[in-house]
Amino acid sequence: MARPRDPEATQGFDALSAASDDGPEPAPDPALERNRRRFARRQRARRWLAWRRVLAVLLVLLLVVGGLWLVFGSSYLSVHGAHVTGVEHLRADQVERAAAVPVGEPLATVDLDRIRTRVEALAPVKSADVSREWPDRVRIVVTEREPVAVVTLGGRLRGLDADGVVFRDYQRAPADLPQIETDADTGSEALREGALVVAALPGDLASDVDHVDVATVDEITLELRDGREVIWGSAEQTEQKAAVLGELLDAVEAERYDVSVPGQPTTR
């Protein structure tokens, strides 16, 4: 037997049905829609900005890794040899052998100081400038020693530079270089002093010197080509001594000139 319907419940249901059937739903608020679309665009922009940052970081990392590989791992930037310049008496291959450039090693990691030290160990080399010559060479610029005089040592005619460094052999003495004559017990320091004196002489005076007698650091004597003798003393005040001697040679005829004390020169 069916139960009777509750009048109040029926009335509530009928009221809801009536309310839902009154007409179509109201149109959405345009301002609300604009805000919703604006928010969506901002969200998409933020996501794209985040991805751009990630891509930028990845690109930088890729470039760094590629650069490191190119510099340290690629054979393109490894050492293929040396480029030697500045040699005149030495040969380039002599310098290359002394340099012992590590062929095949990445150019970026080559120890330039060690190469320079090896090159400067060659007696004729005064100095060497070593640098990287990209993409695959070590550049070596050599400054050779210049002889200022010759000296006989151990029965050999040797050339020495302004620092007194003996660095080359001669079969015969060059006509434009004075000879330094030493005693058997003359030390290397005295030899250096003699070289300093010769190197500091003005060109016109140097061409008049036949040879230089070096006994000690304080006993240096110039023997001129015309037979006159100059007592020089030590290598100190060489420029002043040369100026005084030039005036004396022009003004006084003598066999011996003593400029060891340039402020009080004497002649005889």
Buried (B, 14 or more C-beta within 10 A) or exposed (E): EEEEEEEEEEEEEEEEEEEEEEEEEEEEEEEEEEEEEEEEEEEEEEEEEEEEEEEEEEEEEEEEEEEEEBBEEEEEBBBBEBBBEBBEEBEBEBBBEBBEBBEEEBBBEBEBEEBBEBBBEBBBBBEBBBBBBEEBBBBBBBEBBBBBBBBBBEEEBBBBBBEBBBBBEBEEBEEEBBBBBBEEEBEEEBBBBBBBBBBBBEEEBBEBBBBBBBBBBEBBBBBBEEEBBBBBBBBBBBEEBBBBBBEBBEEEEBEEBBBBEBEEBEBE
